Amino acid sequence: MRHCLTAIVVLAFLVTPGSAQEPVSSSSAALFHEIDEVIAELSRITGWKAPKKISPESISKDGLKQFLEARIQEIVKPEEIRAEEIALKKLGLVPEDFDLKKMTIDLLTEQAAAFYDYKKKKLVVLESNMSLMQKPILVHELAHALADAHFNLGKYLLRGKSDDAALARQAVMEGQATWLMSEYLMVKMGTSLRSGSEMAGMMGRINTSSGAYPVFDAAPLYLRESLLFPYSKGFTFQHAVVLKYGQKAFSEVFRNPPASSQQILHPEKYFSRTAAAKPQLPKADVGGFRPMIEGALGEFDHDVLFRQYGSAGDAALAERWRGAHFQIFEHKRDQRFLLLYASEWEDEKAAGEVFRMYRKVLEGKWKKITFESESESELSGAGDGGRFRVRREGNRVTSVEGL
């Protein structure tokens, strides 16, 4: 499994969310005349040689929706979308009536202001967009084009060894483009992000929930956070790497990518190369089932899950994550699913708190649940997803759901 907005959004294109959109009086052509100047300045900031001339064009909202549908059909198989949608539902990250493909297309059609199509090496700007936002968006997308010319962004993303690693790489791409966009604007004002930590802090708190985006506002928490994470947290990560390595930071994050969302959230773990654990999944009788999907769950995933069914205090538990893995099986005859989950935490105390938090997750994601036995280290019963068994063993928490 890859994160829904990693698999579909990034493989479709590298997108920049914009502000509320309205018709502009000037055409995109005037903006396109600034490409060479922007590329030259970005090259100076990064130390990278400018790529060959960028081919720009504009696109309508209807054209964007058609492009999305065609690109998704091209790169993602229907069974892959179905498997990921089921995984998100069984993990409790989205509701049972959630439609992954439709929501993704609707979200991007609403949100996108411009994108860099790395397959065709082309910059595309939406025909309607606020004039004051056009220049920053242009800079952001040209930062993608510059990085792509040196590191092939499509291959870079796909080399992530887990779902969580793919999200981290997405945060590198979007975070760096957002940082360069901000630095470009700061330089024009005679200053730099390197000397202004307040500006960097503001950029790390990006939030598009302003009432202007009804699709975004109505989307499940997981999708909203997945959309924002690469920009906001990726920005603060890139800023930390720039402060440590200087100009070579721009290449460093591509040559030695972060391995997890935790390394994005806590750059010191990136500098120390703190590796994620892969705890062994619990054993279960899978007779009559076939493997459907599996993947890693990072600090980001647990932060959203615990916040969704608990509080901000519960979400703070995610910082004590050390690794997590899951696998889903589908019954060969009827539409039943078996979820195996295992996670590892920094110590037994943290695992005990997560064990208790997981009880809240079960209560929240199912409409009906019955607890049959419960102790400090084991929980069992039945719910919407079938019979379940949750255990804490040392610093590990495991769950089998759908027995």
Beta strands, then each sheet from edge to edge (+ up, - down):
strand 1: 14-17
strand 2: 55-59
strand 3: 112-117
strand 4: 122-126
strand 5: 289-296
strand 6: 321-331
strand 7: 337-345
strand 8: 369-374
strand 9: 378-383
strand 10: 386-393
strand 11: 396-401
sheet 1: 1+ 3- 4+ 2+
sheet 2: 5+ 6- 7+ 11- 10+ 9- 8+
end
